Amino acid sequence: MNSNSQSANTDTYSQRLADIVGTAIALLTLTLPVFVIGHYSSTNVQINQQPLVQNFKGSQD
């Protein structure tokens, strides 16, 4: 009987460890690409803005 209870504890520990590792992998899979895309896209963005004020040549009196 004693060996059966030890086996049950080992199985529970293995199941718990597998759940933790699986959760960590899932979180990395979901969050890591977002951070990588955000990191590399923010450094390569080129801002092409039109000037707000246009210079007009006018006659001076």
C-alpha positions in Angstrom: 0.0 0.0 0.0 2.8 2.3 0.8 4.3 2.0 -2.7 1.0 2.8 -4.3 0.6 6.1 -2.4 4.2 7.1 -3.4 3.4 6.4 -7.1 0.3 8.6 -6.8 2.3 11.4 -5.4 4.9 11.1 -8.1 2.2 11.1 -10.8 0.5 14.2 -9.2 3.9 16.0 -9.1 4.6 15.1 -12.7 1.2 16.3 -13.8 1.6 19.5 -11.9 5.0 20.1 -13.4 3.7 19.4 -16.9 0.9 21.9 -16.4 3.4 24.6 -15.3 5.7 23.9 -18.2 2.8 23.9 -20.6 1.5 27.2 -19.3 4.9 28.8 -19.5 5.3 27.6 -23.2 1.8 28.9 -24.0 2.5 32.3 -22.5 5.9 32.6 -24.3 4.2 31.6 -27.6 1.6 34.2 -27.2 3.7 37.1 -25.8 7.1 36.8 -27.3 6.2 37.5 -30.9 4.3 40.6 -29.9 7.4 42.0 -28.0 9.7 41.0 -30.9 7.5 42.6 -33.5 7.1 45.7 -31.4 10.9 46.0 -30.7 12.0 45.7 -34.3 9.2 47.6 -36.0 9.6 50.7 -33.7 13.2 51.2 -34.8 12.6 51.0 -38.5 9.6 53.2 -38.8 10.0 56.1 -41.2 7.8 59.1 -40.7 6.8 60.8 -43.9 5.0 63.9 -42.9 4.1 66.7 -45.2 5.1 70.1 -44.1 2.3 72.0 -42.4 3.3 75.4 -43.7 3.8 76.1 -47.3 5.9 79.0 -48.5 4.3 81.2 -51.0 6.2 83.8 -53.0 4.2 87.0 -53.0 4.9 90.5 -54.2 6.1 92.9 -51.6 4.7 96.5 -51.7 
